[in-house]
């Protein structure tokens, strides 16, 4: 589970960097709508990066396989949800939006498994 602490920290580092990049470099280059999409990707990356830290820390209390699966689902959600929003906002290729809900489902499944790891 310690891997999720490191992964969470890396995700948060990149999220802060991408947020700063969006606020400074992209503000003049993207439309208001595309910048909002980009910022949504940053927000969800940061929130779920904190979730990865939480899962890593929870691993000191429980070694549940559900908890580990939750961590990998959050990581997949970050790649699919936030990654697709970044790609969509920067490229304008609307078909990339098809991937976003899959990432959202990975987030939901990850949080559900984290809850189940402690309730079951």
Secondary structure in CASP SS format (residue, H / E / C, confidence):
PFRMAT SS
TARGET T0000
AUTHOR 0000-0000-0000
METHOD secondary structure of the structure
MODEL  1
X C 1.00
X H 1.00
X H 1.00
X H 1.00
X H 1.00
X H 1.00
X H 1.00
X H 1.00
X H 1.00
X H 1.00
X H 1.00
X H 1.00
X H 1.00
X H 1.00
X H 1.00
X H 1.00
X H 1.00
X H 1.00
X H 1.00
X H 1.00
X H 1.00
X H 1.00
X H 1.00
X H 1.00
X H 1.00
X H 1.00
X C 1.00
X C 1.00
X C 1.00
X C 1.00
X C 1.00
X H 1.00
X H 1.00
X H 1.00
X H 1.00
X H 1.00
X H 1.00
X H 1.00
X H 1.00
X H 1.00
X H 1.00
X H 1.00
X H 1.00
X H 1.00
X H 1.00
X H 1.00
X H 1.00
X H 1.00
X H 1.00
X H 1.00
X H 1.00
X H 1.00
X H 1.00
X H 1.00
X H 1.00
X H 1.00
X H 1.00
X H 1.00
X C 1.00
X C 1.00
X C 1.00
X C 1.00
X C 1.00
X C 1.00
X H 1.00
X H 1.00
X H 1.00
X H 1.00
X H 1.00
X H 1.00
X H 1.00
X H 1.00
X H 1.00
X H 1.00
X H 1.00
X H 1.00
X H 1.00
X H 1.00
X H 1.00
X H 1.00
X H 1.00
X H 1.00
X H 1.00
X H 1.00
X H 1.00
X H 1.00
X H 1.00
X H 1.00
X H 1.00
X H 1.00
X H 1.00
X C 1.00
X C 1.00
X H 1.00
X H 1.00
X H 1.00
X H 1.00
X H 1.00
X H 1.00
X H 1.00
X H 1.00
X H 1.00
X H 1.00
X H 1.00
X H 1.00
X H 1.00
X H 1.00
X H 1.00
X H 1.00
X H 1.00
X H 1.00
X H 1.00
X H 1.00
X H 1.00
X H 1.00
X H 1.00
X H 1.00
X H 1.00
X H 1.00
X C 1.00
END
